[in-house]
């Protein structure tokens, strides 16, 4: 080998360069045979991104990719967000932050029992459950039935009663 050969060539002696299409088709055939589903563009992007993440000098990465713009093109297209570099950035920024003072909070001694809504009376709960079991009505219709009988209760309260007694599922 003289160093003048081309990696992908039509000629057996690799003296004539192959076209981009030729390379892409050969790469696709090789990838298919190996069971590795990838494109040359993805390999290029992966390589560039990993080299940049490994802190390889930007001019070296740009040179490997054939970029002559001083690294601008390389950064524009290949400096993708990486979890490792993001984690490093978080650690650097966290080290700059002052520690927050620890604040001890006392447990609340407030009594919440007085703030609980009053529970439906046992007799009314029994009536709601009986209507549900006997007629299979839902909360809205049970509420309407009770309203017609002169009992004021919200359908949401009826639903809570049914739920408390395991009767909130569809009757079938």
KAWOQUI-V140497 format. One record per residue. RES is the residue in one small letter. PSI is psi as a letter, one per 30 degrees, with the letter a starting at -180 (none if undefined). Layout:
res=RES psi=PSI
res=RES psi=PSI
//
This chain:
res=x psi=k
res=x psi=f
res=x psi=f
res=x psi=g
res=x psi=l
res=x psi=k
res=x psi=e
res=x psi=j
res=x psi=l
res=x psi=f
res=x psi=k
res=x psi=f
res=x psi=g
res=x psi=h
res=x psi=f
res=x psi=k
res=x psi=k
res=x psi=l
res=x psi=l
res=x psi=e
res=x psi=e
res=x psi=e
res=x psi=e
res=x psi=e
res=x psi=e
res=x psi=e
res=x psi=e
res=x psi=e
res=x psi=e
res=x psi=e
res=x psi=e
res=x psi=e
res=x psi=e
res=x psi=f
res=x psi=g
res=x psi=j
res=x psi=j
res=x psi=l
res=x psi=l
res=x psi=e
res=x psi=e
res=x psi=e
res=x psi=e
res=x psi=e
res=x psi=e
res=x psi=e
res=x psi=e
res=x psi=e
res=x psi=e
res=x psi=e
res=x psi=e
res=x psi=e
res=x psi=f
res=x psi=g
res=x psi=h
res=x psi=k
res=x psi=k
res=x psi=e
res=x psi=e
res=x psi=e
res=x psi=e
res=x psi=e
res=x psi=e
res=x psi=e
res=x psi=f
res=x psi=g
res=x psi=k
res=x psi=g
res=x psi=g
res=x psi=g
res=x psi=f
res=x psi=e
res=x psi=e
res=x psi=e
res=x psi=e
res=x psi=e
res=x psi=f
res=x psi=f
res=x psi=i
res=x psi=l
res=x psi=k
res=x psi=k
res=x psi=e
res=x psi=e
res=x psi=e
res=x psi=e
res=x psi=e
res=x psi=e
res=x psi=e
res=x psi=e
res=x psi=e
res=x psi=e
res=x psi=e
res=x psi=e
res=x psi=f
res=x psi=f
res=x psi=k
res=x psi=l
res=x psi=k
res=x psi=k
res=x psi=k
res=x psi=k
res=x psi=k
res=x psi=k
res=x psi=k
res=x psi=k
res=x psi=k
res=x psi=k
res=x psi=g
res=x psi=k
res=x psi=j
res=x psi=f
res=x psi=e
res=x psi=f
res=x psi=f
res=x psi=k
res=x psi=l
res=x psi=k
res=x psi=k
res=x psi=k
res=x psi=k
res=x psi=e
res=x psi=e
res=x psi=e
res=x psi=e
res=x psi=e
res=x psi=e
res=x psi=e
res=x psi=e
res=x psi=e
res=x psi=e
res=x psi=e
res=x psi=e
res=x psi=e
res=x psi=f
res=x psi=g
res=x psi=l
res=x psi=l
res=x psi=e
res=x psi=e
res=x psi=e
res=x psi=e
res=x psi=e
res=x psi=e
res=x psi=e
res=x psi=e
res=x psi=e
res=x psi=f
res=x psi=f
res=x psi=g
res=x psi=k
res=x psi=j
res=x psi=k
res=x psi=k
res=x psi=f
res=x psi=e
res=x psi=e
res=x psi=e
res=x psi=e
res=x psi=e
res=x psi=e
res=x psi=e
res=x psi=e
res=x psi=e
res=x psi=g
res=x psi=g
res=x psi=g
res=x psi=f
res=x psi=l
res=x psi=k
res=x psi=k
res=x psi=none
//
